[in-house]
């Protein structure tokens, strides 16, 4: 092979290109669909009677938690009990 000559031009296989396009697309679809079913099931669950609504606000270096029904505002601490 001469240093000035161009190497042989090889073009891709259509089957391989379709495979590496379709397979990742299917994987992304499955990873999107499975959590979507879980999210809808969680959203349909009724709130318990003792549930307390909390609004979380993210500031640059700290969190603000507001409890609207109780009239309480706290910083950086969210206490959860079961």
N, C-alpha and C positions, 0 to 999 in steps of 0.2 A: 504494500500500500504506500502510495506516494504521500508525502507530508502536505502537499497542496490539494490533494483530492478530497472530496467530500465522502463521508461514510454512507453506506446504503441507507436509504430512507425506509423506515418500517412504520406502518400505520397500525393503529390499535385494532383489536378484535371487537366487533360490534357486540358479540355475546358477553364478553367480559365487561365492557363498558356499561351495558344494560344491567348486568348483575351488580356491579358496584354502585349503581344508581338506585336500583329498585330495592335491594336488600337493606341498605341504611334507611331508606324512606319507610319501609315497613317497620323497622326497629323503632324509629322515631314515632311512628303512628301508635305502636303498642305502648311505648313509654308515655305517650300523651293520653291514651284511652284508659289505661288501668287506674291512674290516679283520679281521672275525671269521674269514674264510677264511684270511687271512694269519697270524693268531695261531695258529690250529690247525695250520697247516703248520709254523710255527716250533717249536711245542711238540712236534711229532712227530719233529723232527730229533734224532738221537742226539748225546750229548756226545762230544767228542774225548777220546782217552785221556789227553792232557796237560792237560785242563781243570782249573782250580783253583777251588774253591768260595770265594766271597767273600760275606760278609754285610755290607750297608751299613746303618748306623743313623744317622738324621738327628737331630741335637741342635739346640738353638735357633740357634746361630751357627757350628756346625761339623759335619763328617761324621766318623763313626767307621767304619773298615773292618776287619773281622775275617776272618782266614784260618784257619778251624778246623783244617784238616789240617796246617797249618804251625805253629800256635800263635803267630801274630803278630797284633798289633793296631796299626793306624796311625791317624793323625788327618789329615784333609783331603787326603790324597794317595792316589790309586788309579793304579797304573802298569799299563798294558796294552801288551803287545807281541804282534805277530802273527807 
